[in-house]
Amino acid sequence: MSKWGQEHMLDNRRIAPYFPPAYYMGMAGIAFRNRVKDALAQSGWSKAELSRRSGVPYHGIDKFLKRDGATTSSENAVAIANCLGIKVDGDAEYEELRELFYSLDEEQRRFLLAGARGLVSK
């Protein structure tokens, strides 16, 4: 179990505790920011209410939703998504990565994992 624990599970996939600031703009065909805006409108909540419920500072939510091309940290994205009942990432991308990963032999998998860990630790 990662040091984040059970409360940071998303779609049965752990979010790495060392994940760099997240750029979710193109995932799942519809930008994460647009999915947040849609879910927020459907909930009827204000940005202040989303901040209170998710624990993400208001100014972070406000900047993320106002600016085109805005990004947020992976921690904030997970908190917002969990609060609104949406996904951070898309299942199609995850499934494609999984298929590709399991098409590799064991040595190639270890090499790929080591490379990915190196990229994330920068």
N, C-alpha and C positions, 0 to 999 in steps of 0.2 A: 504494500500500500504506500502510495506517495505521501510526502509530508503534508499535502493538502488534505488528505482524508476523504471520507465518503461524501461530504457535503459539496465537493467540487467535481462531481461526476456529471458528465453531459452526454446524453444519449448512449450510456454504457461505455463511453470512452473517456479515460482520464485525460485531463488537461495537464500538461507538464507544468510543474511549478516554476520552471526556469524559462517559460515561454517568453519571447521578446514582445515588445508592443505589437499588438495584433492589427493587421490590415485586412479586414474582412470584406472589402468593397465589392468583390466580384463573386463571392461564394453563393452557391445554390441558385445561380441564374439571376437572382434579384439581390441587389446590394443589401448587406446586413442593416445599414443605416435606413434604407427604405422599408425593410421589413419591421424595424423598430418603430418607425413613424406610423406605419399602418396599424400595427398591434396597439400602439399607444392611443391612436384615434379610436380604434374599436373598443378599447377598455374604458374610454371616457375619462381617463386620468389626466391630470396636468403633469408637466415635467417635474414640478415640485413633489407631487404624489409619487411618481415613479422613483424619484430620488429617495424619498422617505422609505418606501417599500423595499427598494433594492439595496440601499446603503451606499449608492454611488453619489458622490457630491453633485449638487445641482449644477454648478458651473461646468462640470465635465459632461453632463447630459446635454446641457444647453449648447455648448460648443459643438459637440458631436452631431446634434440634430440640425443646427443652423448652417454649418459650413459644408458646401460641396467638397467632396474629397477628404472629409474629416475622418480621423481614425480614433480608436480608443484602445486601451490596454486589454489584454486577454481577460484579466480579472474583472474589469468593468463590463466587458462584453458578456461574460458568463453570468454575472449578477443580473444584468438587464434582461438577458434572454430568459433566464430562469424565472424572473419575476413576471415577465409578459407571456410565458409559456410558448416561446419560440425557440428555434435552434440557432446556434451560432454558425455552424458550418452545414454544408449540404451533404446529404446522404450519397449523392451521385459521385462526388469527389472522393469521399471515404471509400466507397465500394470499388472505384477504379484503382485507387492506391492499394487497396487490399488485394485485388486480383493481380495487379502487377507484382506486388511483394511476394505473393505465393507462387508466382510463375518462376521466381528465381530459385537457384539452388542454395543450400545452406551457407556456403561460403560467400556468395553474392549478397545474401540477406545480412550477414554480419558486417560486410563491407558497407552496405547501404546504411545500416543503423549507426555504424561508427561515423560515417560522413554526416549524417543528419544530426547526431549529437554534437559533432564539431561545429556545425553551422549554428546551432542553437546556443552553444556556450560562448559565442563571440560577444 
